[in-house]
């Protein structure tokens, strides 16, 4: 059973694009860090995402924003890189 209370606010910061963004989000206490793979001004490519995901501590989730995309085509999950959990995906 989780030790979190019902009033716990889960903090997910999405649209991060730089090492500084990731470091500041972790420092601020984010529980999840998100990367946008969908067409957006905050979009990152897989190579950039791999570099950024490797900076995220193991206690912080990694999330990906996808829209009308095959997740495995956009994020093939290179070996030794943890998964990115799809956060949104429309048909």
Secondary structure, DSSP 8 states (H G I E B T S, - for coil): -----TT----EE----SHHHHHHHHHTT-SEEEEE-SSSTTB--HHHHHHHHTTS-TTSEEEEE-SSS-HHHH----TT----EEEE---
